């Protein structure tokens, strides 16, 4: 799946995103006009987020996987990789309601490890990124 960045500030977000904790003054490190590959999706606090590698842009130097609000993007290629998994965790159980993506994303510890830039989790991400990039070409 590929998405084109159409906004990178909180001014583009809905009330649902503000309810989830985003601010109108928020700024996100994604580049307007750039097309990102999506490596996972989640529903977190009622909003959809995409897992993208902001280093996918040639202006960035090293991989940095991050979860970014889907409202910042428009879908330009809706094909999902064949090895993706899905897990619905329910509403009211935790802030992470549902997740789609490569198998390791089903483990909430891996998701947190990506946010914290844990080396082991980043290595898993890079392996899966390569597989998804080959599919997305």
MDTraj code that builds the backbone (N, CA, C; nanometers):
import mdtraj as md
import numpy as np

residues = "UNK UNK UNK UNK UNK UNK UNK UNK UNK UNK UNK UNK UNK UNK UNK UNK UNK UNK UNK UNK UNK UNK UNK UNK UNK UNK UNK UNK UNK UNK UNK UNK UNK UNK UNK UNK UNK UNK UNK UNK UNK UNK UNK UNK UNK UNK UNK UNK UNK UNK UNK UNK UNK UNK UNK UNK UNK UNK UNK UNK UNK UNK UNK UNK UNK UNK UNK UNK UNK UNK UNK UNK UNK UNK UNK UNK UNK UNK UNK UNK UNK UNK UNK UNK UNK UNK UNK UNK UNK UNK UNK UNK UNK UNK UNK UNK UNK UNK UNK UNK UNK UNK UNK UNK UNK UNK UNK UNK UNK UNK UNK UNK UNK UNK UNK UNK UNK UNK UNK UNK UNK UNK UNK UNK UNK UNK UNK UNK UNK UNK UNK UNK UNK UNK UNK UNK UNK".split()
xyz = np.array([
    [0.0858, -0.1176, 0.0000],
    [0.0000, 0.0000, 0.0000],
    [0.0894, 0.1225, 0.0000],
    [0.0500, 0.2209, -0.0780],
    [0.1262, 0.3452, -0.0830],
    [0.0315, 0.4622, -0.0575],
    [0.0851, 0.5613, 0.0138],
    [0.0074, 0.6805, 0.0464],
    [0.0897, 0.8047, 0.0148],
    [0.0202, 0.9078, -0.0288],
    [0.0848, 1.0351, -0.0587],
    [0.0556, 1.1316, 0.0561],
    [0.1595, 1.1943, 0.1069],
    [0.1427, 1.2904, 0.2155],
    [0.0764, 1.4168, 0.1609],
    [-0.0341, 1.4564, 0.2232],
    [-0.1069, 1.5764, 0.1810],
    [-0.1056, 1.6855, 0.2875],
    [-0.0563, 1.6533, 0.4058],
    [-0.0493, 1.7517, 0.5143],
    [0.0529, 1.7045, 0.6168],
    [0.1079, 1.7981, 0.6936],
    [0.2022, 1.7591, 0.7989],
    [0.1874, 1.8416, 0.9264],
    [0.0684, 1.8999, 0.9448],
    [0.0427, 1.9733, 1.0684],
    [-0.0947, 1.9360, 1.1234],
    [-0.1158, 1.9688, 1.2478],
    [-0.2421, 1.9409, 1.3136],
    [-0.3607, 2.0138, 1.2550],
    [-0.3366, 2.1174, 1.1778],
    [-0.4473, 2.1917, 1.1173],
    [-0.5300, 2.1046, 1.0220],
    [-0.4729, 1.9937, 0.9733],
    [-0.5427, 1.9062, 0.8784],
    [-0.6229, 1.7960, 0.9471],
    [-0.6192, 1.7907, 1.0791],
    [-0.6774, 1.6773, 1.1513],
    [-0.8204, 1.7029, 1.1969],
    [-0.8916, 1.5937, 1.2208],
    [-1.0311, 1.5993, 1.2655],
    [-1.0401, 1.6038, 1.4182],
    [-1.1608, 1.6228, 1.4650],
    [-1.1856, 1.6241, 1.6091],
    [-1.1492, 1.4902, 1.6721],
    [-1.1697, 1.3793, 1.5994],
    [-1.1325, 1.2471, 1.6514],
    [-0.9839, 1.2433, 1.6857],
    [-0.9023, 1.3026, 1.6005],
    [-0.7578, 1.3060, 1.6256],
    [-0.7247, 1.3931, 1.7458],
    [-0.7945, 1.5044, 1.7596],
    [-0.7713, 1.5897, 1.8767],
    [-0.8136, 1.5171, 2.0040],
    [-0.9232, 1.4426, 1.9967],
    [-0.9688, 1.3631, 2.1112],
    [-0.8657, 1.2558, 2.1475],
    [-0.7893, 1.2068, 2.0468],
    [-0.6867, 1.1043, 2.0703],
    [-0.5568, 1.1639, 2.1226],
    [-0.5466, 1.2967, 2.1246],
    [-0.4277, 1.3594, 2.1821],
    [-0.3479, 1.4489, 2.0897],
    [-0.3815, 1.4505, 1.9602],
    [-0.3115, 1.5422, 1.8701],
    [-0.3553, 1.6851, 1.8995],
    [-0.2714, 1.7785, 1.8610],
    [-0.2994, 1.9207, 1.8816],
    [-0.3034, 1.9908, 1.7469],
    [-0.3769, 2.0993, 1.7387],
    [-0.3802, 2.1766, 1.6150],
    [-0.2414, 2.2310, 1.5819],
    [-0.1564, 2.2458, 1.6835],
    [-0.0201, 2.2966, 1.6640],
    [0.0810, 2.1857, 1.6349],
    [0.0343, 2.0601, 1.6301],
    [0.1258, 1.9482, 1.6046],
    [0.1903, 1.9621, 1.4670],
    [0.3184, 1.9240, 1.4595],
    [0.3899, 1.9173, 1.3325],
    [0.4492, 1.7775, 1.3218],
    [0.4406, 1.7184, 1.2030],
    [0.4824, 1.5806, 1.1819],
    [0.5960, 1.5754, 1.0799],
    [0.6948, 1.4866, 1.0993],
    [0.8126, 1.4819, 1.0122],
    [0.7908, 1.4047, 0.8819],
    [0.6782, 1.4320, 0.8162],
    [0.6483, 1.3725, 0.6865],
    [0.6452, 1.4858, 0.5838],
    [0.6789, 1.4533, 0.4606],
    [0.6946, 1.5549, 0.3567],
    [0.5764, 1.5570, 0.2612],
    [0.5113, 1.6720, 0.2519],
    [0.3974, 1.6888, 0.1627],
    [0.4405, 1.6568, 0.0191],
    [0.3596, 1.5757, -0.0473],
    [0.3853, 1.5370, -0.1850],
    [0.4638, 1.4082, -0.1989],
    [0.5299, 1.3641, -0.0921],
    [0.6097, 1.2420, -0.0987],
    [0.5181, 1.1199, -0.0851],
    [0.5488, 1.0136, -0.1603],
    [0.4714, 0.8894, -0.1535],
    [0.5457, 0.7898, -0.0644],
    [0.4773, 0.7462, 0.0413],
    [0.5331, 0.6540, 0.1396],
    [0.4715, 0.5156, 0.1229],
    [0.5510, 0.4135, 0.1473],
    [0.4990, 0.2768, 0.1567],
    [0.4473, 0.2569, 0.2986],
    [0.3331, 0.1904, 0.3113],
    [0.2746, 0.1623, 0.4425],
    [0.3173, 0.0216, 0.4839],
    [0.3737, 0.0109, 0.6056],
    [0.4246, -0.1171, 0.6568],
    [0.3342, -0.1763, 0.7645],
    [0.2313, -0.1032, 0.8024],
    [0.1338, -0.1505, 0.8990],
    [0.0267, -0.0451, 0.9180],
    [-0.0863, -0.0850, 0.9734],
    [-0.1949, 0.0078, 1.0041],
    [-0.2501, -0.0279, 1.1413],
    [-0.3005, 0.0737, 1.2090],
    [-0.3617, 0.0476, 1.3389],
    [-0.4791, 0.1414, 1.3610],
    [-0.5657, 0.0983, 1.4501],
    [-0.6679, 0.1883, 1.5033],
    [-0.6291, 0.2098, 1.6484],
    [-0.5930, 0.3318, 1.6790],
    [-0.5439, 0.3692, 1.8112],
    [-0.6284, 0.4852, 1.8606],
    [-0.6939, 0.4659, 1.9737],
    [-0.7811, 0.5678, 2.0328],
    [-0.8828, 0.6202, 1.9318],
    [-0.9317, 0.5287, 1.8457],
    [-1.0370, 0.5637, 1.7520],
    [-0.9916, 0.6231, 1.6200],
    [-0.8625, 0.6415, 1.5998],
    [-0.8145, 0.6970, 1.4733],
    [-0.7263, 0.5944, 1.4025],
    [-0.7159, 0.6049, 1.2707],
    [-0.6323, 0.5155, 1.1913],
    [-0.4939, 0.5774, 1.1777],
    [-0.3911, 0.4957, 1.2021],
    [-0.2515, 0.5367, 1.1832],
    [-0.1856, 0.4435, 1.0840],
    [-0.0880, 0.4966, 1.0102],
    [-0.0063, 0.4180, 0.9190],
    [0.1353, 0.4090, 0.9739],
    [0.1965, 0.2920, 0.9616],
    [0.3379, 0.2745, 0.9936],
    [0.4156, 0.3002, 0.8655],
    [0.4933, 0.4085, 0.8646],
    [0.5749, 0.4423, 0.7479],
    [0.7181, 0.4631, 0.7932],
    [0.8068, 0.4581, 0.6976],
    [0.9483, 0.4849, 0.7232],
    [0.9761, 0.6243, 0.6713],
    [0.9921, 0.7206, 0.7626],
    [1.0151, 0.8572, 0.7160],
    [1.1493, 0.8700, 0.6470],
    [1.2353, 0.7697, 0.6643],
    [1.3617, 0.7688, 0.5906],
    [1.3415, 0.7193, 0.4486],
    [1.2180, 0.6799, 0.4147],
    [1.1896, 0.6427, 0.2772],
    [1.2146, 0.7592, 0.1835],
    [1.2043, 0.8789, 0.2365],
    [1.2342, 0.9984, 0.1586],
    [1.3854, 1.0124, 0.1483],
    [1.4400, 1.0304, 0.0284],
    [1.5856, 1.0402, 0.0121],
    [1.6516, 1.1496, 0.0955],
    [1.5730, 1.2477, 0.1431],
    [1.6314, 1.3535, 0.2261],
    [1.6648, 1.3029, 0.3669],
    [1.6062, 1.1915, 0.4063],
    [1.6356, 1.1333, 0.5369],
    [1.7540, 1.0387, 0.5235],
    [1.8292, 1.0181, 0.6298],
    [1.9502, 0.9380, 0.6220],
    [1.9326, 0.7927, 0.6665],
    [1.8613, 0.7678, 0.7748],
    [1.8491, 0.6304, 0.8230],
    [1.7032, 0.5966, 0.8498],
    [1.6741, 0.4672, 0.8505],
    [1.5366, 0.4229, 0.8713],
    [1.4840, 0.4706, 1.0051],
    [1.3622, 0.5141, 1.0014],
    [1.2925, 0.5545, 1.1232],
    [1.1451, 0.5228, 1.1042],
    [1.1050, 0.4080, 1.1539],
    [0.9658, 0.3665, 1.1447],
    [0.8841, 0.4461, 1.2444],
    [0.7715, 0.4958, 1.1992],
    [0.6855, 0.5714, 1.2892],
    [0.5398, 0.5588, 1.2493],
    [0.4530, 0.5744, 1.3478],
    [0.3087, 0.5685, 1.3265],
    [0.2584, 0.7106, 1.3067],
    [0.1905, 0.7340, 1.1934],
    [0.1410, 0.8682, 1.1616],
    [-0.0053, 0.8611, 1.1214],
    [-0.0781, 0.9617, 1.1617],
    [-0.2212, 0.9722, 1.1402],
    [-0.2556, 0.9597, 0.9918],
    [-0.3506, 0.8733, 0.9598],
    [-0.3918, 0.8513, 0.8208],
    [-0.4495, 0.9773, 0.7574],
    [-0.4966, 1.0700, 0.8392],
    [-0.5537, 1.1936, 0.7846],
    [-0.4483, 1.2817, 0.7171],
    [-0.3209, 1.2504, 0.7365],
    [-0.2131, 1.3268, 0.6737],
    [-0.1841, 1.2772, 0.5321],
    [-0.2522, 1.1704, 0.4888],
    [-0.2199, 1.1032, 0.3630],
    [-0.3450, 1.0748, 0.2798],
    [-0.3223, 1.0506, 0.1519],
    [-0.4264, 0.9940, 0.0665],
    [-0.3697, 0.8662, 0.0054],
    [-0.4548, 0.7655, -0.0076],
    [-0.4121, 0.6367, -0.0612],
    [-0.3954, 0.6490, -0.2130],
    [-0.2777, 0.6073, -0.2624],
    [-0.2525, 0.6096, -0.4070],
    [-0.2360, 0.4687, -0.4643],
    [-0.2153, 0.3694, -0.3786],
    [-0.2081, 0.2283, -0.4202],
    [-0.2638, 0.1467, -0.3043],
    [-0.3794, 0.0845, -0.3245],
    [-0.4497, 0.0181, -0.2144],
    [-0.4173, -0.1300, -0.1979],
    [-0.3179, -0.1818, -0.2694],
    [-0.2824, -0.3239, -0.2582],
    [-0.2109, -0.3502, -0.1252],
    [-0.2551, -0.4560, -0.0559],
    [-0.1919, -0.4964, 0.0703],
    [-0.1025, -0.6176, 0.0456],
    [0.0121, -0.6231, 0.1134],
    [0.1004, -0.7391, 0.0976],
    [0.0284, -0.8689, 0.1361],
    [0.0599, -0.9789, 0.0680],
    [-0.0117, -1.1046, 0.0934],
    [0.0146, -1.1668, 0.2304],
    [0.1223, -1.1313, 0.2974],
    [0.1533, -1.1950, 0.4263],
    [0.1050, -1.1130, 0.5462],
    [0.0208, -1.0138, 0.5234],
    [-0.0267, -0.9326, 0.6342],
    [-0.1223, -1.0104, 0.7236],
    [-0.1195, -0.9758, 0.8499],
    [-0.2074, -1.0334, 0.9507],
    [-0.2949, -0.9221, 1.0069],
    [-0.3991, -0.9620, 1.0816],
    [-0.4906, -0.8664, 1.1430],
    [-0.5248, -0.9139, 1.2830],
    [-0.5355, -0.8187, 1.3760],
    [-0.5766, -0.8513, 1.5117],
    [-0.6671, -0.7402, 1.5632],
    [-0.7892, -0.7773, 1.6020],
    [-0.8814, -0.6832, 1.6651],
    [-0.8749, -0.7065, 1.8152],
    [-0.8388, -0.6057, 1.8882],
    [-0.8216, -0.6186, 2.0334],
    [-0.9428, -0.5714, 2.1115],
    [-1.0355, -0.5082, 2.0435],
    [-1.1562, -0.4608, 2.1097],
    [-1.1459, -0.3156, 2.1514],
    [-1.2608, -0.2599, 2.1801],
    [-1.2668, -0.1226, 2.2287],
    [-1.2812, -0.1265, 2.3803],
    [-1.2135, -0.0371, 2.4466],
    [-1.2212, -0.0313, 2.5915],
    [-1.1179, -0.1164, 2.6621],
    [-1.0500, -0.2060, 2.5901],
    [-0.9483, -0.2917, 2.6515],
    [-0.8166, -0.2160, 2.6638],
    [-0.7760, -0.1522, 2.5563],
    [-0.6558, -0.0689, 2.5565],
    [-0.6747, 0.0394, 2.4520],
    [-0.5774, 0.1268, 2.4384],
    [-0.5860, 0.2323, 2.3381],
    [-0.5636, 0.1777, 2.1972],
    [-0.4942, 0.0629, 2.1846],
    [-0.4706, 0.0002, 2.0550],
    [-0.5850, -0.0965, 2.0287],
    [-0.6772, -0.0578, 1.9401],
    [-0.7977, -0.1363, 1.9151],
    [-0.7780, -0.2447, 1.8103],
    [-0.7012, -0.2140, 1.7050],
    [-0.6822, -0.3105, 1.5964],
    [-0.5499, -0.2812, 1.5266],
    [-0.4941, -0.3851, 1.4638],
    [-0.3674, -0.3689, 1.3934],
    [-0.3630, -0.4626, 1.2730],
    [-0.3045, -0.4144, 1.1625],
    [-0.2800, -0.4922, 1.0407],
    [-0.1322, -0.4779, 1.0073],
    [-0.0749, -0.5824, 0.9529],
    [0.0634, -0.5692, 0.9073],
    [0.1380, -0.7010, 0.9113],
    [0.2697, -0.6888, 0.9049],
    [0.3544, -0.8078, 0.9072],
    [0.3380, -0.8795, 1.0415],
    [0.3698, -1.0087, 1.0485],
    [0.3343, -1.0906, 1.1658],
    [0.3799, -1.0351, 1.3005],
    [0.4988, -0.9807, 1.3081],
    [0.5508, -0.9325, 1.4374],
    [0.4736, -0.8135, 1.4920],
    [0.4017, -0.7421, 1.4049],
    [0.3227, -0.6287, 1.4531],
    [0.2066, -0.6718, 1.5421],
    [0.1723, -0.8002, 1.5391],
    [0.0640, -0.8495, 1.6242],
    [0.1066, -0.8496, 1.7711],
    [0.2365, -0.8372, 1.7969],
    [0.2918, -0.8316, 1.9326],
    [0.3052, -0.6853, 1.9724],
    [0.2265, -0.6433, 2.0703],
    [0.2274, -0.5029, 2.1136],
    [0.3663, -0.4582, 2.1593],
    [0.4467, -0.5508, 2.2134],
    [0.5829, -0.5155, 2.2555],
    [0.6684, -0.4732, 2.1365],
    [0.6468, -0.5367, 2.0200],
    [0.7206, -0.4978, 1.8998],
    [0.6800, -0.3573, 1.8564],
    [0.5513, -0.3276, 1.8625],
    [0.5035, -0.1934, 1.8261],
    [0.5674, -0.0876, 1.9150],
    [0.5718, -0.1142, 2.0440],
    [0.6349, -0.0210, 2.1376],
    [0.7850, -0.0118, 2.1100],
    [0.8479, -0.1259, 2.0795],
    [0.9909, -0.1267, 2.0479],
    [1.0241, -0.0406, 1.9277],
    [0.9354, -0.0370, 1.8287],
    [0.9573, 0.0505, 1.7131],
    [0.9523, 0.1972, 1.7537],
    [0.8561, 0.2311, 1.8370],
    [0.8431, 0.3697, 1.8838],
    [0.9671, 0.4096, 1.9632],
    [1.0185, 0.3166, 2.0431],
    [1.1362, 0.3441, 2.1278],
    [1.2682, 0.3235, 2.0544],
    [1.2620, 0.2867, 1.9250],
    [1.3816, 0.2625, 1.8422],
    [1.4707, 0.1521, 1.8985],
    [1.4070, 0.0489, 1.9545],
    [1.4800, -0.0677, 2.0034],
    [1.5486, -0.1365, 1.8853],
    [1.6769, -0.1651, 1.8991],
    [1.7559, -0.2195, 1.7882],
    [1.6988, -0.3506, 1.7352],
    [1.6613, -0.4428, 1.8238],
    [1.6065, -0.5717, 1.7808],
    [1.4785, -0.5522, 1.6993],
    [1.3922, -0.4629, 1.7460],
    [1.2680, -0.4364, 1.6748],
    [1.2934, -0.3657, 1.5422],
    [1.3900, -0.2771, 1.5380],
    [1.4236, -0.2100, 1.4124],
    [1.4794, -0.3088, 1.3108],
    [1.5568, -0.4070, 1.3562],
    [1.6088, -0.5090, 1.2643],
    [1.4957, -0.5929, 1.2049],
    [1.3972, -0.6269, 1.2881],
    [1.2792, -0.6987, 1.2380],
    [1.2065, -0.6121, 1.1363],
    [1.1873, -0.4848, 1.1703],
    [1.1200, -0.3935, 1.0783],
    [1.1937, -0.3866, 0.9444],
    [1.3255, -0.3723, 0.9486],
    [1.4032, -0.3614, 0.8245],
    [1.3903, -0.4864, 0.7377],
    [1.3861, -0.6040, 0.8025],
    [1.3671, -0.7291, 0.7282],
    [1.2308, -0.7296, 0.6605],
    [1.1271, -0.6956, 0.7348],
    [0.9910, -0.6949, 0.6796],
    [0.9740, -0.5818, 0.5777],
    [1.0394, -0.4697, 0.6010],
    [1.0357, -0.3567, 0.5079],
    [1.0868, -0.4004, 0.3709],
    [1.1966, -0.4724, 0.3693],
    [1.2544, -0.5194, 0.2436],
    [1.1546, -0.6077, 0.1691],
    [1.0887, -0.6991, 0.2420],
    [0.9899, -0.7880, 0.1794],
    [0.8720, -0.7094, 0.1220],
    [0.8231, -0.6139, 0.1998],
    [0.7082, -0.5346, 0.1554],
    [0.7463, -0.4447, 0.0390],
    [0.8663, -0.3885, 0.0430],
    [0.9131, -0.3048, -0.0683],
    [0.9210, -0.3849, -0.1973],
    [0.9658, -0.5104, -0.1886],
    [0.9716, -0.5950, -0.3087],
    [0.8311, -0.6203, -0.3643],
    [0.7354, -0.6406, -0.2752],
    [0.5969, -0.6612, -0.3196],
    [0.5394, -0.5341, -0.3812],
    [0.5737, -0.4191, -0.3252],
    [0.5118, -0.2912, -0.3638],
    [0.5654, -0.2328, -0.4933],
    [0.6696, -0.2920, -0.5499],
    [0.7269, -0.2337, -0.6719],
    [0.6391, -0.2520, -0.7918],
])
top = md.Topology()
chain = top.add_chain()
for i, resn in enumerate(residues, 1):
    res = top.add_residue(resn, chain, resSeq=i)
    for name in ("N", "CA", "C"):
        top.add_atom(name, md.element.get_by_symbol(name[0]), res)
traj = md.Trajectory(xyz[None], top)
